[in-house]
Every structure is written in C-alpha cells, then in structure tokens.
Amino acid sequence: MSIALDFPEFPYAEPPGGITCRQKPWNGVLVAVDRIPFKTGDEVAFHITVCSDAIGQTPAAEIQGVVSITADTTSASYTIPWDGILDAVAEGSVIAFYTHTPADGSASATSQEAIVRYSRQQPGGGVCGPGDD
C-alpha cells in the first residue's frame, strides 16, 4: 500500500506535541483525521503503537481501532484506550497512522505516521494515573 493520506492528529496534545498528565490519559487519548472525504460505509483503521522511548523505536503496546463511517463526512476519530495500551509505559511516545478502506471497493490508502511525546511523570517523581482526576 502506498502512503497517500496526510498524518493523523492528536487534537489535545500540548505544544510542542506532548500528551501529559494534564490530558488525563487514563480517560483515553483522542487521535483524529480531518479534511478527508469519507463516504458512508468506508472504514478507517487506526494503528496505534505506544513506545517506551521518545523516538518510537521500542514498542510496548499496540492496538488497532476500526471506525465504520455511518454518514458522509470529512473527519473520523478514535480514542486510544488506557487499559493495556496507554498504561503500558510511564514515559515514551505514541505513534499513529490510519488506513482508509472505501466502501466502493477501490484501493485502500495509508496515511503518514504521526508521533507525539507521552509522559505520565509528575514533578517530584510520581506517575499519574486513574484517580488523579
């Protein structure tokens, strides 16, 4: 498959591209795509890898979330789950890309990868998690 689509975004990442305790990752982390002409019946598969290093070289957990498009739209999103995925590391990175499979049977397309820093480290050495709301 060729890379034909733009990269997904982490809409709640803090500049310069980080997910921290402030985003409460135990509630899930949103990854989204926008400005793509999806049609009813299309599928979007989000491929997520949580890594234990900042540059995405050491995978710790992976998941694929499939979203079925129920109406013509230009956006799709998936919430990365906490259990077994985001709780796999205290500090590292999250990599995401997606595959768009059109309902009309035409060829699938794959996006570029996006990477965001990920840290649950708190000042003073603690690690945030559920119950820190």
C-alpha positions in Angstrom: 0.0 0.0 0.0 1.3 3.4 -0.8 1.3 6.4 1.6 -1.3 8.7 0.1 -3.0 10.3 3.1 -2.0 13.1 5.5 -1.0 12.1 9.0 -3.5 11.9 11.9 -3.5 14.4 14.7 -3.6 14.3 18.4 -6.0 17.3 19.0 -5.4 17.6 22.7 -1.6 17.4 22.6 0.2 20.3 24.2 2.7 22.2 22.1 5.3 21.2 21.0 3.5 17.8 20.7 3.1 16.1 24.0 0.5 14.1 26.0 1.0 14.5 29.7 -1.0 14.1 33.0 -2.8 17.4 32.1 -4.7 15.5 29.3 -5.7 12.7 31.8 -4.7 9.8 29.5 -6.5 7.3 31.8 -9.7 8.7 30.1 -8.2 7.8 26.7 -6.3 9.9 24.1 -8.1 11.1 21.0 -6.5 10.6 17.6 -8.3 12.2 14.6 -8.2 12.9 10.9 -9.8 15.8 9.2 -10.4 17.1 5.7 -10.6 13.6 4.2 -13.8 12.9 2.1 -15.1 9.8 3.8 -18.3 8.2 2.4 -21.0 6.1 4.2 -19.7 2.6 4.6 -16.0 3.4 4.4 -13.8 2.0 7.2 -10.9 3.8 8.9 -8.4 1.6 10.8 -6.3 3.5 13.3 -3.0 1.7 14.0 -1.5 2.8 17.4 1.8 1.9 18.9 2.9 3.0 22.4 6.7 3.0 22.8 8.9 3.2 25.8 11.3 5.7 24.2 10.7 9.2 22.8 11.6 8.4 19.2 9.3 5.4 18.7 11.9 2.7 18.4 10.8 0.4 21.3 7.2 -0.8 21.1 5.5 -1.6 24.4 1.8 -2.0 23.3 -0.2 -1.9 20.1 -3.8 -1.7 19.1 -5.9 -1.3 16.0 -9.2 0.5 16.3 -11.6 0.3 13.3 -14.2 3.0 12.8 -17.1 2.4 10.4 -18.2 5.6 8.7 -22.0 5.9 9.0 -22.6 9.1 7.0 -20.6 11.2 4.5 -18.1 13.2 6.5 -14.7 14.8 6.4 -13.4 13.6 9.7 -13.0 10.4 11.8 -11.6 9.8 15.3 -10.6 7.0 17.7 -10.0 7.1 21.4 -6.9 5.2 22.4 -7.7 3.1 25.5 -5.9 3.2 28.8 -6.0 -0.4 29.8 -3.2 -2.4 28.3 -2.2 0.4 25.9 -1.6 3.8 27.4 -0.9 2.3 30.8 1.9 0.2 29.3 4.6 2.9 29.8 5.1 5.9 32.1 7.2 7.8 29.6 7.8 7.4 25.8 5.8 8.2 22.7 2.7 7.3 20.8 2.7 6.6 17.1 -0.4 6.6 15.0 -1.3 6.1 11.3 -4.5 5.0 9.6 -5.8 3.1 6.7 -8.8 4.2 4.7 -10.8 1.4 3.0 -13.5 2.8 0.7 -16.9 1.1 0.7 -16.9 1.2 -3.1 -14.2 -1.4 -3.3 -11.5 1.0 -4.6 -7.9 0.7 -3.3 -7.2 1.3 0.3 -4.8 4.2 1.2 -2.5 4.5 4.2 -1.5 7.7 6.0 1.8 9.0 7.1 2.7 8.4 10.7 2.3 10.9 13.5 4.3 10.7 16.7 3.7 12.5 20.0 5.7 12.5 23.2 3.9 10.8 26.1 4.7 11.2 29.7 2.9 10.4 33.0 5.8 11.6 35.1 4.9 14.2 37.6 7.2 16.8 39.2 8.7 15.1 42.3 9.0 11.7 40.7 5.4 10.3 40.9 3.4 8.9 38.0 -0.2 10.0 37.3 -3.0 7.5 36.6 -6.7 6.8 37.4 -7.8 8.5 40.5 -5.8 11.6 39.8 -8.8 13.5 38.5 
